[in-house]
Amino acid sequence: IRQRLLTDNKFSKYLLYAVGEILLVVIGILIALQIGNWNETAKEKVQERELLNNLLDDLRAAREQSSTSIHAEELLIVDLIRALNIHPDESETPPSFYNDETIGPMLWDFESNIPIIKSYAEIKNSGKTALIRNGELREMFTNLEISLDRLKTLVVDRLTVQQLRIDEIAEAQLNFIRTFNSRVSQLTVDLSNEPENDYLELFQDPRIRNLFAMKLALTEDVLTFRYDLQNEIDLIIKMIESELNKS
């Protein structure tokens, strides 16, 4: 057709035909690119859904771990208040409370677990955070990471600043062997020849009372932060569930 148009000196029609061919080629390329983009977008959506499901599983596990830690912290706080004989619901802690089984674990017990969101660390390390299209959700994970680091700092502070000083009590003022049959030990030993600990007298010592009061205050700080962290995890879980329901 082009040859005939040129032979017949119909150059303008030739140009029009040639432009039409070019437009068809361009349209074909654009359609191919669009199909490629659609395929890539669909692939990214599948990857995003997989990431979100993994994150959701990890967050639900972290929430369970968080709940366990909160329960342990709450029990420790109650025991510390009773040991200091400052419980608002009873006039005086009964003498039966002061025994190896109760006080022994209280000396060293504190919850050190930090919820772990393993899949988010893997997503960050692989550079796939951009696959999460919801910017608000990405920001929530960034804030969660900061909160987890903050909790870790509080737990370490409780150990290094205060807990190690409480260990001095066991070294200098207790018959430590008496605690071997408590719930924090896997040992079963004969204590018949071991002098008993006088915990009532121990908790009259101002220094010891202050150390346990410090442990109480620090544990309260950790517990309050754990509550906030759990609320944060709950919000992210709801956000992910909403995102998955959309797709």
FIPA-998198 format. One record per residue (C-alpha): x, y, z; residue in one letter; chain. Coordinates in steps of 0.25 Angstrom, whole numbers. Example, Ala and Ser with C-alpha at 12.3 -4.5 7.8 and 13.67 -1.06 7.14 Angstrom:
! FIPA-998198
u=49&v=-18&w=31&aa=A&ch=A
u=55&v=-4&w=29&aa=S&ch=A
! end
This chain:
! FIPA-998198
u=0&v=0&w=0&aa=I&ch=A
u=11&v=9&w=4&aa=R&ch=A
u=18&v=6&w=-10&aa=Q&ch=A
u=5&v=9&w=-18&aa=R&ch=A
u=3&v=22&w=-10&aa=L&ch=A
u=17&v=27&w=-14&aa=L&ch=A
u=16&v=23&w=-28&aa=T&ch=A
u=3&v=30&w=-29&aa=D&ch=A
u=10&v=43&w=-23&aa=N&ch=A
u=0&v=42&w=-11&aa=K&ch=A
u=11&v=46&w=-1&aa=F&ch=A
u=1&v=52&w=9&aa=S&ch=A
u=-7&v=39&w=9&aa=K&ch=A
u=6&v=31&w=11&aa=Y&ch=A
u=10&v=39&w=23&aa=L&ch=A
u=-4&v=37&w=29&aa=L&ch=A
u=-3&v=22&w=27&aa=Y&ch=A
u=11&v=22&w=33&aa=A&ch=A
u=7&v=30&w=45&aa=V&ch=A
u=-5&v=20&w=47&aa=G&ch=A
u=5&v=9&w=47&aa=E&ch=A
u=14&v=16&w=57&aa=I&ch=A
u=2&v=18&w=66&aa=L&ch=A
u=-3&v=4&w=65&aa=L&ch=A
u=12&v=0&w=69&aa=V&ch=A
u=12&v=10&w=81&aa=V&ch=A
u=-2&v=5&w=85&aa=I&ch=A
u=3&v=-9&w=85&aa=G&ch=A
u=15&v=-6&w=93&aa=I&ch=A
u=6&v=2&w=103&aa=L&ch=A
u=-3&v=-9&w=104&aa=I&ch=A
u=8&v=-19&w=107&aa=A&ch=A
u=14&v=-10&w=117&aa=L&ch=A
u=1&v=-8&w=124&aa=Q&ch=A
u=-1&v=-23&w=124&aa=I&ch=A
u=13&v=-25&w=130&aa=G&ch=A
u=9&v=-14&w=141&aa=N&ch=A
u=-4&v=-22&w=144&aa=W&ch=A
u=4&v=-35&w=145&aa=N&ch=A
u=15&v=-28&w=154&aa=E&ch=A
u=4&v=-21&w=163&aa=T&ch=A
u=-4&v=-34&w=164&aa=A&ch=A
u=10&v=-41&w=168&aa=K&ch=A
u=13&v=-30&w=179&aa=E&ch=A
u=-1&v=-32&w=184&aa=K&ch=A
u=1&v=-47&w=186&aa=V&ch=A
u=14&v=-44&w=193&aa=Q&ch=A
u=8&v=-33&w=202&aa=E&ch=A
u=-3&v=-42&w=206&aa=R&ch=A
u=7&v=-53&w=210&aa=E&ch=A
u=15&v=-43&w=218&aa=L&ch=A
u=3&v=-38&w=225&aa=L&ch=A
u=-2&v=-52&w=229&aa=N&ch=A
u=12&v=-55&w=234&aa=N&ch=A
u=12&v=-42&w=242&aa=L&ch=A
u=-2&v=-45&w=247&aa=L&ch=A
u=3&v=-59&w=252&aa=D&ch=A
u=15&v=-53&w=259&aa=D&ch=A
u=7&v=-42&w=265&aa=L&ch=A
u=-4&v=-51&w=271&aa=R&ch=A
u=8&v=-60&w=277&aa=A&ch=A
u=14&v=-47&w=282&aa=A&ch=A
u=1&v=-43&w=289&aa=R&ch=A
u=0&v=-57&w=296&aa=E&ch=A
u=14&v=-55&w=301&aa=Q&ch=A
u=11&v=-41&w=305&aa=S&ch=A
u=-1&v=-46&w=313&aa=S&ch=A
u=7&v=-57&w=320&aa=T&ch=A
u=17&v=-46&w=324&aa=S&ch=A
u=7&v=-36&w=329&aa=I&ch=A
u=1&v=-47&w=337&aa=H&ch=A
u=14&v=-51&w=344&aa=A&ch=A
u=17&v=-36&w=346&aa=E&ch=A
u=4&v=-34&w=353&aa=E&ch=A
u=6&v=-46&w=362&aa=L&ch=A
u=20&v=-41&w=366&aa=L&ch=A
u=14&v=-27&w=369&aa=I&ch=A
u=4&v=-33&w=378&aa=V&ch=A
u=14&v=-42&w=385&aa=D&ch=A
u=24&v=-30&w=387&aa=L&ch=A
u=13&v=-21&w=393&aa=I&ch=A
u=9&v=-33&w=403&aa=R&ch=A
u=23&v=-35&w=406&aa=A&ch=A
u=25&v=-20&w=410&aa=L&ch=A
u=12&v=-21&w=418&aa=N&ch=A
u=6&v=-10&w=411&aa=I&ch=A
u=-6&v=-16&w=404&aa=H&ch=A
u=-18&v=-7&w=404&aa=P&ch=A
u=-28&v=-19&w=405&aa=D&ch=A
u=-23&v=-25&w=418&aa=E&ch=A
u=-18&v=-19&w=431&aa=S&ch=A
u=-6&v=-28&w=432&aa=E&ch=A
u=1&v=-39&w=424&aa=T&ch=A
u=-1&v=-52&w=431&aa=P&ch=A
u=12&v=-58&w=437&aa=P&ch=A
u=9&v=-71&w=428&aa=S&ch=A
u=12&v=-63&w=416&aa=F&ch=A
u=27&v=-61&w=420&aa=Y&ch=A
u=33&v=-75&w=415&aa=N&ch=A
u=43&v=-80&w=406&aa=D&ch=A
u=33&v=-84&w=396&aa=E&ch=A
u=28&v=-70&w=395&aa=T&ch=A
u=39&v=-61&w=398&aa=I&ch=A
u=50&v=-69&w=391&aa=G&ch=A
u=44&v=-67&w=377&aa=P&ch=A
u=41&v=-53&w=380&aa=M&ch=A
u=56&v=-50&w=382&aa=L&ch=A
u=60&v=-53&w=367&aa=W&ch=A
u=47&v=-54&w=360&aa=D&ch=A
u=44&v=-44&w=349&aa=F&ch=A
u=39&v=-45&w=335&aa=E&ch=A
u=50&v=-42&w=325&aa=S&ch=A
u=43&v=-47&w=313&aa=N&ch=A
u=41&v=-37&w=301&aa=I&ch=A
u=31&v=-40&w=290&aa=P&ch=A
u=37&v=-43&w=277&aa=I&ch=A
u=32&v=-40&w=263&aa=I&ch=A
u=42&v=-48&w=255&aa=K&ch=A
u=35&v=-47&w=242&aa=S&ch=A
u=36&v=-31&w=242&aa=Y&ch=A
u=51&v=-32&w=245&aa=A&ch=A
u=52&v=-41&w=233&aa=E&ch=A
u=44&v=-32&w=224&aa=I&ch=A
u=53&v=-20&w=228&aa=K&ch=A
u=66&v=-27&w=226&aa=N&ch=A
u=61&v=-32&w=212&aa=S&ch=A
u=56&v=-18&w=208&aa=G&ch=A
u=42&v=-22&w=206&aa=K&ch=A
u=35&v=-12&w=215&aa=T&ch=A
u=30&v=-4&w=203&aa=A&ch=A
u=22&v=-16&w=199&aa=L&ch=A
u=13&v=-12&w=210&aa=I&ch=A
u=5&v=-1&w=203&aa=R&ch=A
u=-2&v=5&w=215&aa=N&ch=A
u=7&v=16&w=220&aa=G&ch=A
u=0&v=17&w=233&aa=E&ch=A
u=2&v=2&w=236&aa=L&ch=A
u=17&v=3&w=232&aa=R&ch=A
u=18&v=15&w=242&aa=E&ch=A
u=11&v=7&w=253&aa=M&ch=A
u=22&v=-4&w=252&aa=F&ch=A
u=33&v=6&w=253&aa=T&ch=A
u=27&v=11&w=266&aa=N&ch=A
u=25&v=-3&w=271&aa=L&ch=A
u=40&v=-5&w=268&aa=E&ch=A
u=43&v=7&w=277&aa=I&ch=A
u=33&v=2&w=288&aa=S&ch=A
u=40&v=-12&w=288&aa=L&ch=A
u=54&v=-5&w=290&aa=D&ch=A
u=48&v=3&w=301&aa=R&ch=A
u=43&v=-9&w=308&aa=L&ch=A
u=56&v=-16&w=307&aa=K&ch=A
u=63&v=-4&w=313&aa=T&ch=A
u=53&v=-4&w=325&aa=L&ch=A
u=55&v=-19&w=327&aa=V&ch=A
u=70&v=-17&w=327&aa=V&ch=A
u=70&v=-5&w=336&aa=D&ch=A
u=62&v=-14&w=346&aa=R&ch=A
u=72&v=-24&w=346&aa=L&ch=A
u=85&v=-16&w=346&aa=T&ch=A
u=81&v=-5&w=355&aa=V&ch=A
u=73&v=-12&w=365&aa=Q&ch=A
u=72&v=-27&w=364&aa=Q&ch=A
u=87&v=-29&w=365&aa=L&ch=A
u=86&v=-22&w=379&aa=R&ch=A
u=75&v=-31&w=384&aa=I&ch=A
u=85&v=-43&w=381&aa=D&ch=A
u=94&v=-37&w=392&aa=E&ch=A
u=83&v=-41&w=402&aa=I&ch=A
u=83&v=-55&w=398&aa=A&ch=A
u=98&v=-55&w=399&aa=E&ch=A
u=99&v=-48&w=413&aa=A&ch=A
u=86&v=-50&w=420&aa=Q&ch=A
u=79&v=-63&w=416&aa=L&ch=A
u=81&v=-77&w=416&aa=N&ch=A
u=81&v=-78&w=401&aa=F&ch=A
u=80&v=-94&w=402&aa=I&ch=A
u=66&v=-93&w=408&aa=R&ch=A
u=61&v=-87&w=394&aa=T&ch=A
u=65&v=-100&w=386&aa=F&ch=A
u=52&v=-106&w=388&aa=N&ch=A
u=44&v=-94&w=384&aa=S&ch=A
u=37&v=-93&w=370&aa=R&ch=A
u=49&v=-86&w=364&aa=V&ch=A
u=58&v=-98&w=366&aa=S&ch=A
u=58&v=-111&w=360&aa=Q&ch=A
u=65&v=-117&w=372&aa=L&ch=A
u=59&v=-126&w=382&aa=T&ch=A
u=68&v=-126&w=395&aa=V&ch=A
u=68&v=-130&w=409&aa=D&ch=A
u=66&v=-117&w=417&aa=L&ch=A
u=65&v=-123&w=431&aa=S&ch=A
u=78&v=-119&w=436&aa=N&ch=A
u=77&v=-105&w=429&aa=E&ch=A
u=74&v=-93&w=438&aa=P&ch=A
u=61&v=-86&w=435&aa=E&ch=A
u=61&v=-72&w=429&aa=N&ch=A
u=54&v=-62&w=438&aa=D&ch=A
u=47&v=-54&w=427&aa=Y&ch=A
u=39&v=-46&w=437&aa=L&ch=A
u=51&v=-40&w=443&aa=E&ch=A
u=58&v=-39&w=429&aa=L&ch=A
u=46&v=-29&w=425&aa=F&ch=A
u=48&v=-20&w=437&aa=Q&ch=A
u=62&v=-16&w=431&aa=D&ch=A
u=61&v=-2&w=425&aa=P&ch=A
u=71&v=-5&w=414&aa=R&ch=A
u=64&v=-18&w=410&aa=I&ch=A
u=50&v=-11&w=410&aa=R&ch=A
u=56&v=0&w=401&aa=N&ch=A
u=62&v=-10&w=392&aa=L&ch=A
u=49&v=-18&w=390&aa=F&ch=A
u=41&v=-4&w=389&aa=A&ch=A
u=50&v=-1&w=378&aa=M&ch=A
u=47&v=-14&w=371&aa=K&ch=A
u=33&v=-11&w=373&aa=L&ch=A
u=34&v=3&w=367&aa=A&ch=A
u=42&v=-2&w=355&aa=L&ch=A
u=33&v=-14&w=353&aa=T&ch=A
u=21&v=-5&w=353&aa=E&ch=A
u=28&v=4&w=342&aa=D&ch=A
u=30&v=-9&w=333&aa=V&ch=A
u=16&v=-14&w=335&aa=L&ch=A
u=10&v=0&w=331&aa=T&ch=A
u=19&v=0&w=319&aa=F&ch=A
u=14&v=-15&w=316&aa=R&ch=A
u=0&v=-10&w=316&aa=Y&ch=A
u=3&v=1&w=306&aa=D&ch=A
u=10&v=-9&w=297&aa=L&ch=A
u=-1&v=-19&w=297&aa=Q&ch=A
u=-11&v=-8&w=293&aa=N&ch=A
u=-1&v=-4&w=282&aa=E&ch=A
u=0&v=-19&w=277&aa=I&ch=A
u=-16&v=-20&w=277&aa=D&ch=A
u=-17&v=-8&w=269&aa=L&ch=A
u=-7&v=-13&w=258&aa=I&ch=A
u=-14&v=-27&w=258&aa=I&ch=A
u=-28&v=-20&w=255&aa=K&ch=A
u=-21&v=-11&w=244&aa=M&ch=A
u=-15&v=-24&w=238&aa=I&ch=A
u=-28&v=-31&w=238&aa=E&ch=A
u=-35&v=-19&w=232&aa=S&ch=A
u=-25&v=-19&w=221&aa=E&ch=A
u=-26&v=-34&w=218&aa=L&ch=A
u=-41&v=-33&w=218&aa=N&ch=A
u=-40&v=-22&w=207&aa=K&ch=A
u=-32&v=-31&w=197&aa=S&ch=A
! end
